[in-house]
Amino acid sequence: MEATTMLAINFLAVFMMMVLGWAVSLACRNVTIVDSLWGLGFVLIAWLTFFLADGFGGRRLLITLLVSIWGLRLCLHLSWRNWGRGEDPRYAKWRRKSGAKFWIVSLFKVFVLQSVFLWLISLALQWGQISPRPAHLTLFDYLGSAVWLIGFFFEAVGDWQLARFKADPSSKGQVMDKGLWAYSRHPNYFGESLMWWGVFLIALATPAGAWTIVSPILITVVLLKMTGVPLMEKDIVHTRPGYWEYIDRTNAFFPWFPKKRRAV
């Protein structure tokens, strides 16, 4: 199958998945379902590409398994986190602002927009499965897998540590600054970005794979400058005592040793 045809089929598939999710959100009056669909969308594209592409089987399987492990874990984590908690405050704010028009606004502003970003970010995983050459795993494949594994550790462990922190009643109103969160204010976001850099390195093993660097750059920009760090910290600085101090001593994204507190 031609690459352009396969890319178009994948976009149509994830677009339809998001439209279906939008329909469910209307029935439930809760668009938070889109968070769970984010990871599933990548899994869908990975497996469609696996069956449609004619690339080297070993690389196709490697990419598909890595993306599936990440996407399914993220979907389950977000579904469990959001279950029974009502609509995410971000979406609830958009609902109040849009009023009666939110039903159509949410289609484009939430679901369609995410399907476009999802497809663009997935270009590396799609391209990496297309080429039949090299017909063996290379240093880039192994290096990319290692980078992906480090990223998965940061995201999965970071999410687990935060979930335990929030489940402890004594943590209410406190700042999570233990474990991985002592070295980054958003280790889970850093991990997600790093995983996509790993997928890009695997795609780099194939001819012309360098152009897919748009995938990890896009997800890094989204998490660091758009819907990730800025959106999460927009209100928390006003609701969590000590968060400004946490900002002063801890990197927002890239993990590093915390700065020493200044003597008073």
URZIDA-V851683 format. One record per residue. N is the residue number from 1. RES is the residue in three letters. D_LAST is the distance of its C-alpha to the last C-alpha in Angstrom with 2 decimals. Layout:
# URZIDA-V851683
{{N	RES	D_LAST} {N	RES	D_LAST}}
This chain:
# URZIDA-V851683
{{1	MET	66.84} {2	GLU	65.58} {3	ALA	61.83} {4	THR	61.86} {5	THR	63.81} {6	MET	61.48} {7	LEU	58.39} {8	ALA	60.12} {9	ILE	61.05} {10	ASN	57.50} {11	PHE	56.16} {12	LEU	58.86} {13	ALA	58.10} {14	VAL	54.37} {15	PHE	55.14} {16	MET	57.62} {17	MET	55.22} {18	MET	52.65} {19	VAL	55.36} {20	LEU	56.42} {21	GLY	52.84} {22	TRP	52.75} {23	ALA	55.95} {24	VAL	54.46} {25	SER	51.36} {26	LEU	53.71} {27	ALA	55.42} {28	CYS	52.19} {29	ARG	50.38} {30	ASN	47.38} {31	VAL	46.59} {32	THR	43.88} {33	ILE	46.72} {34	VAL	46.09} {35	ASP	43.01} {36	SER	45.34} {37	LEU	47.90} {38	TRP	45.51} {39	GLY	45.70} {40	LEU	49.37} {41	GLY	50.27} {42	PHE	49.30} {43	VAL	51.24} {44	LEU	54.23} {45	ILE	54.18} {46	ALA	53.74} {47	TRP	56.80} {48	LEU	58.93} {49	THR	58.29} {50	PHE	59.04} {51	PHE	62.49} {52	LEU	63.24} {53	ALA	62.12} {54	ASP	64.28} {55	GLY	61.56} {56	PHE	61.20} {57	GLY	61.15} {58	GLY	58.54} {59	ARG	55.96} {60	ARG	56.88} {61	LEU	56.36} {62	LEU	53.07} {63	ILE	51.55} {64	THR	53.00} {65	LEU	51.72} {66	LEU	48.16} {67	VAL	48.02} {68	SER	49.67} {69	ILE	47.24} {70	TRP	44.27} {71	GLY	45.93} {72	LEU	47.26} {73	ARG	44.03} {74	LEU	42.13} {75	CYS	44.88} {76	LEU	44.89} {77	HIS	41.11} {78	LEU	40.91} {79	SER	44.05} {80	TRP	42.73} {81	ARG	39.34} {82	ASN	41.06} {83	TRP	43.97} {84	GLY	44.45} {85	ARG	41.25} {86	GLY	42.99} {87	GLU	42.42} {88	ASP	39.18} {89	PRO	37.20} {90	ARG	37.47} {91	TYR	41.25} {92	ALA	41.47} {93	LYS	39.83} {94	TRP	42.42} {95	ARG	45.15} {96	ARG	44.27} {97	LYS	44.07} {98	SER	47.39} {99	GLY	49.24} {100	ALA	52.84} {101	LYS	52.64} {102	PHE	50.02} {103	TRP	52.76} {104	ILE	53.68} {105	VAL	50.26} {106	SER	48.89} {107	LEU	51.70} {108	PHE	50.68} {109	LYS	46.97} {110	VAL	46.19} {111	PHE	49.06} {112	VAL	50.89} {113	LEU	47.75} {114	GLN	46.40} {115	SER	49.81} {116	VAL	49.70} {117	PHE	46.24} {118	LEU	47.26} {119	TRP	50.42} {120	LEU	48.74} {121	ILE	46.09} {122	SER	48.93} {123	LEU	50.85} {124	ALA	49.63} {125	LEU	50.86} {126	GLN	54.15} {127	TRP	54.82} {128	GLY	54.01} {129	GLN	56.87} {130	ILE	59.44} {131	SER	60.34} {132	PRO	62.78} {133	ARG	61.54} {134	PRO	60.31} {135	ALA	62.15} {136	HIS	59.75} {137	LEU	56.06} {138	THR	54.26} {139	LEU	51.07} {140	PHE	49.50} {141	ASP	50.48} {142	TYR	48.87} {143	LEU	45.73} {144	GLY	45.45} {145	SER	45.92} {146	ALA	43.15} {147	VAL	40.72} {148	TRP	41.86} {149	LEU	41.28} {150	ILE	37.64} {151	GLY	37.15} {152	PHE	38.93} {153	PHE	36.65} {154	PHE	33.51} {155	GLU	35.11} {156	ALA	36.88} {157	VAL	34.21} {158	GLY	31.48} {159	ASP	33.72} {160	TRP	34.49} {161	GLN	30.90} {162	LEU	30.06} {163	ALA	33.26} {164	ARG	32.44} {165	PHE	28.98} {166	LYS	30.58} {167	ALA	33.35} {168	ASP	31.05} {169	PRO	30.90} {170	SER	27.53} {171	SER	26.05} {172	LYS	26.99} {173	GLY	24.30} {174	GLN	21.98} {175	VAL	20.99} {176	MET	23.07} {177	ASP	20.93} {178	LYS	23.08} {179	GLY	25.95} {180	LEU	26.79} {181	TRP	24.40} {182	ALA	21.46} {183	TYR	22.87} {184	SER	24.22} {185	ARG	23.79} {186	HIS	27.60} {187	PRO	29.17} {188	ASN	32.42} {189	TYR	32.83} {190	PHE	32.16} {191	GLY	34.78} {192	GLU	37.31} {193	SER	37.00} {194	LEU	37.37} {195	MET	40.50} {196	TRP	42.15} {197	TRP	41.42} {198	GLY	43.22} {199	VAL	46.17} {200	PHE	46.31} {201	LEU	46.59} {202	ILE	49.51} {203	ALA	51.13} {204	LEU	50.63} {205	ALA	53.13} {206	THR	55.85} {207	PRO	57.57} {208	ALA	55.81} {209	GLY	52.89} {210	ALA	50.34} {211	TRP	50.65} {212	THR	49.20} {213	ILE	45.74} {214	VAL	45.62} {215	SER	45.03} {216	PRO	41.69} {217	ILE	40.48} {218	LEU	41.36} {219	ILE	39.69} {220	THR	36.51} {221	VAL	36.43} {222	VAL	37.22} {223	LEU	34.43} {224	LEU	31.77} {225	LYS	32.72} {226	MET	35.08} {227	THR	35.51} {228	GLY	32.98} {229	VAL	29.26} {230	PRO	29.36} {231	LEU	31.52} {232	MET	29.61} {233	GLU	26.24} {234	LYS	27.76} {235	ASP	27.36} {236	ILE	25.03} {237	VAL	21.91} {238	HIS	23.07} {239	THR	24.22} {240	ARG	21.65} {241	PRO	18.29} {242	GLY	15.60} {243	TYR	17.96} {244	TRP	16.09} {245	GLU	13.22} {246	TYR	16.19} {247	ILE	17.62} {248	ASP	14.67} {249	ARG	14.90} {250	THR	18.65} {251	ASN	21.77} {252	ALA	24.05} {253	PHE	27.26} {254	PHE	27.63} {255	PRO	26.16} {256	TRP	23.66} {257	PHE	20.99} {258	PRO	17.71} {259	LYS	14.94} {260	LYS	12.16} {261	ARG	8.94} {262	ARG	6.32} {263	ALA	3.78} {264	VAL	0.00}}
